[in-house]
């Protein structure tokens, strides 16, 4: 794995360049970083360290079991977690996500307990 430009890493993780440059200065050692500004390059060791500090969103897929009492949510079953969870859906999707439909769910682990949101079906490569 060769050096990577910090702008490419930021884009890959979906964070702003300013956030990523702050992480670089806080967490990485000087020998892991070359260049300055938008021309900053991160070596292989630095990329491994950044992988630990930048959290990737977790995507699940599961069937809708029922509408929740709150119309902003549906109840879905996630096989990987072996439990039924409430999933927040956008207003435009209310009434369109019916029981039996398989949806993609993004886990937001920034709080305890985690929150789950509906996401558009990801594009396949």
C-alpha positions as a Markdown table, in Angstrom:
| # | Residue | x | y | z |
|---|---|---|---|---|
| 1 | Unk | 0.0 | 0.0 | 0.0 |
| 2 | Unk | 1.8 | 3.2 | -1.2 |
| 3 | Unk | 1.4 | 6.7 | 0.2 |
| 4 | Unk | -2.0 | 8.3 | -0.2 |
| 5 | Unk | -3.0 | 11.9 | -0.5 |
| 6 | Unk | -5.0 | 13.2 | 2.5 |
| 7 | Unk | -7.6 | 14.8 | 0.2 |
| 8 | Unk | -8.3 | 11.3 | -1.3 |
| 9 | Unk | -8.5 | 9.7 | 2.2 |
| 10 | Unk | -10.9 | 12.4 | 3.4 |
| 11 | Unk | -13.2 | 11.8 | 0.3 |
| 12 | Unk | -13.0 | 8.1 | 0.9 |
| 13 | Unk | -14.2 | 8.4 | 4.5 |
| 14 | Unk | -16.7 | 11.1 | 3.8 |
| 15 | Unk | -15.3 | 13.7 | 6.1 |
| 16 | Unk | -14.1 | 17.2 | 5.5 |
| 17 | Unk | -10.5 | 18.0 | 4.7 |
| 18 | Unk | -10.3 | 20.2 | 7.8 |
| 19 | Unk | -11.4 | 17.4 | 10.1 |
| 20 | Unk | -8.9 | 15.0 | 8.6 |
| 21 | Unk | -6.0 | 17.5 | 8.8 |
| 22 | Unk | -6.8 | 18.0 | 12.6 |
| 23 | Unk | -6.7 | 14.2 | 13.1 |
| 24 | Unk | -3.4 | 14.0 | 11.3 |
| 25 | Unk | -1.8 | 16.6 | 13.5 |
| 26 | Unk | -3.2 | 15.2 | 16.7 |
| 27 | Unk | -2.7 | 11.4 | 16.1 |
| 28 | Unk | 0.1 | 10.8 | 13.6 |
| 29 | Unk | 3.8 | 11.1 | 14.1 |
| 30 | Unk | 5.9 | 13.4 | 11.9 |
| 31 | Unk | 7.5 | 10.6 | 9.8 |
| 32 | Unk | 4.1 | 9.4 | 8.8 |
| 33 | Unk | 3.2 | 12.7 | 7.1 |
| 34 | Unk | 4.9 | 14.5 | 4.2 |
| 35 | Unk | 3.9 | 17.7 | 2.4 |
| 36 | Unk | 1.7 | 20.5 | 3.6 |
| 37 | Unk | -1.8 | 21.9 | 3.1 |
| 38 | Unk | -3.8 | 20.1 | 0.4 |
| 39 | Unk | -0.6 | 18.4 | -0.8 |
| 40 | Unk | -0.3 | 16.3 | 2.4 |
| 41 | Unk | 0.6 | 12.6 | 1.9 |
| 42 | Unk | 0.2 | 9.8 | 4.4 |
| 43 | Unk | 2.3 | 6.7 | 4.4 |
| 44 | Unk | 1.1 | 3.1 | 5.0 |
| 45 | Unk | 1.6 | 3.2 | 8.8 |
| 46 | Unk | -0.3 | 6.5 | 9.1 |
| 47 | Unk | -3.1 | 5.1 | 7.0 |
| 48 | Unk | -3.5 | 2.2 | 9.5 |
| 49 | Unk | -3.6 | 4.6 | 12.4 |
| 50 | Unk | -6.2 | 6.8 | 10.6 |
| 51 | Unk | -8.4 | 3.7 | 10.0 |
| 52 | Unk | -8.6 | 3.3 | 13.8 |
| 53 | Unk | -9.7 | 6.9 | 14.5 |
| 54 | Unk | -12.1 | 7.4 | 11.6 |
| 55 | Unk | -15.2 | 5.4 | 12.0 |
| 56 | Unk | -17.0 | 4.0 | 9.0 |
| 57 | Unk | -20.8 | 3.8 | 9.0 |
| 58 | Unk | -22.1 | 0.3 | 9.5 |
| 59 | Unk | -24.7 | -0.8 | 6.9 |
| 60 | Unk | -27.2 | -3.6 | 7.6 |
| 61 | Unk | -30.0 | -5.0 | 5.5 |
| 62 | Unk | -33.2 | -6.4 | 6.9 |
| 63 | Unk | -36.9 | -6.9 | 6.4 |
| 64 | Unk | -39.5 | -4.5 | 7.7 |
| 65 | Unk | -41.7 | -6.2 | 10.3 |
| 66 | Unk | -44.3 | -3.6 | 11.1 |
| 67 | Unk | -45.0 | 0.1 | 11.3 |
| 68 | Unk | -44.0 | 1.5 | 14.7 |
| 69 | Unk | -46.5 | 3.5 | 16.9 |
| 70 | Unk | -44.5 | 6.6 | 16.0 |
| 71 | Unk | -45.0 | 7.3 | 12.2 |
| 72 | Unk | -41.4 | 8.4 | 11.9 |
| 73 | Unk | -40.2 | 4.8 | 12.5 |
| 74 | Unk | -40.6 | 1.3 | 11.2 |
| 75 | Unk | -39.6 | -1.9 | 13.0 |
| 76 | Unk | -37.0 | -4.0 | 11.2 |
| 77 | Unk | -35.2 | -7.2 | 12.0 |
| 78 | Unk | -31.4 | -7.3 | 11.6 |
| 79 | Unk | -30.1 | -10.8 | 11.3 |
| 80 | Unk | -26.5 | -9.9 | 12.3 |
| 81 | Unk | -27.7 | -8.5 | 15.6 |
| 82 | Unk | -30.5 | -11.0 | 16.1 |
| 83 | Unk | -33.0 | -8.4 | 17.2 |
| 84 | Unk | -35.8 | -6.2 | 16.2 |
| 85 | Unk | -34.9 | -2.5 | 16.1 |
| 86 | Unk | -36.7 | 0.8 | 15.3 |
| 87 | Unk | -35.5 | 2.5 | 12.1 |
| 88 | Unk | -36.0 | 6.2 | 11.5 |
| 89 | Unk | -37.4 | 6.8 | 8.0 |
| 90 | Unk | -37.6 | 10.1 | 6.1 |
| 91 | Unk | -41.0 | 11.8 | 5.7 |
| 92 | Unk | -41.2 | 11.1 | 2.0 |
| 93 | Unk | -41.0 | 7.4 | 2.6 |
| 94 | Unk | -43.8 | 7.1 | 5.1 |
| 95 | Unk | -46.5 | 4.7 | 3.8 |
| 96 | Unk | -44.1 | 3.5 | 1.1 |
| 97 | Unk | -42.1 | 1.2 | 3.4 |
| 98 | Unk | -44.5 | -1.6 | 4.1 |
| 99 | Unk | -44.0 | -4.8 | 6.1 |
| 100 | Unk | -42.0 | -7.4 | 4.2 |
| 101 | Unk | -40.0 | -4.9 | 2.3 |
| 102 | Unk | -36.2 | -5.3 | 2.6 |
| 103 | Unk | -34.4 | -2.0 | 3.5 |
| 104 | Unk | -30.8 | -0.9 | 4.1 |
| 105 | Unk | -30.1 | 0.5 | 7.6 |
| 106 | Unk | -27.2 | 2.6 | 8.8 |
| 107 | Unk | -26.1 | 2.3 | 12.4 |
| 108 | Unk | -25.0 | 5.6 | 14.2 |
| 109 | Unk | -22.8 | 4.4 | 17.0 |
| 110 | Unk | -22.0 | 7.9 | 18.3 |
| 111 | Unk | -24.4 | 7.5 | 21.2 |
| 112 | Unk | -25.5 | 4.7 | 23.5 |
| 113 | Unk | -27.8 | 3.0 | 22.6 |
| 114 | Unk | -27.1 | 3.2 | 18.8 |
| 115 | Unk | -29.6 | 4.9 | 16.5 |
| 116 | Unk | -30.6 | 3.3 | 13.2 |
| 117 | Unk | -31.6 | 5.3 | 10.0 |
| 118 | Unk | -33.0 | 4.2 | 6.7 |
| 119 | Unk | -30.6 | 4.7 | 3.8 |
| 120 | Unk | -31.1 | 4.6 | 0.0 |
| 121 | Unk | -30.0 | 1.3 | -1.6 |
| 122 | Unk | -26.3 | 1.5 | -2.3 |
| 123 | Unk | -25.1 | 1.3 | -5.9 |
| 124 | Unk | -23.3 | -1.8 | -6.9 |
| 125 | Unk | -19.9 | -1.6 | -8.7 |
